[in-house]
Amino acid sequence: MKKYLLLIACGLLLSAPTVNAQDTIIPYQLTEQDSGGYHFVNLASEKMFKNLIPRIRIDTRKISDTYNETLIPNKHNKYKNPNYYYVQYRYAELMYDKKTGDLVEVCVEKMSNPKSDAIYDYPTGRLKYIQVFDGASNSFVKYMPYGSLYTDRAYMSNISLRLTRRLNKNLSTKPETQVKIYLDINSDGKLIKSALQQSSGNEEIDKEILDIVKGTAPFDKFPQKFPQHLEMLIEYGNK
């Protein structure tokens, strides 16, 4: 299995040795048909993948996992996702979900042109994706940790993880049987429809589940090359 590391000076990160050239991941190469800014995006993505860390160490003792009034959002980066509060922490940004207040991701920025970031999951510290800002399309190009473009499967997996954590944290009573939650999401991340394809057998629990789902939306906007909307089914609870 290939190793990949990212050399970014950050108090959150584990130190790691430099990889050999043959171990370097070559990310997906954009073409002129993808974007007018393809050349700059390709150069930036290659730099990001030359030295990449697949996991960071997050000191959960020093970081609040819920957004509160003592945390001051970082307002210097104009390319922010409006769904998050960005709080500066050493050389990284903590990303809090505006709807739920939960800390969900840690963004480590690489000072380059164009702007590039490594996004890690909280609290596991696992690398979720790399993103490079494409000035020609005024949007981010997202890459998977192994170099391919960020896919709808990865997008849905991220939503499933967020909702599972929210349900585990806020559901007053866990369902005794597995429930199946249907979601229809548009390209702006707006929840068009949600329903239970398989009920818990308890109307109060079912209502609470759907309320938590609606309270977690909106989700992130779709990356490039995505369909106009996605339908997905999330399984929650024991079978």
Buried (B, 14 or more C-beta within 10 A) or exposed (E): EEBBBBBBEBEBBEEBEEBEEEEBBEBBEBEEEBBEBBBBBBBBBBBBBBBBBBBBEBEEEEBBBEBEEEBEBBEEEEEBBEBBBBBBBEBBBBBBBBBBEBBBBBBBBBEBEBBBBBBBBBBEBEBBBBBBBBBBBEBBBBBBBEBEBBBBEBBBEBBBBBBBBBBEEBBEEEBEEEBBBBBBBBEEBEBEEBEBEBBBEBEEBBEBBBEBBEEBBBBBBBBBEBEEBBEBEBEBBEE
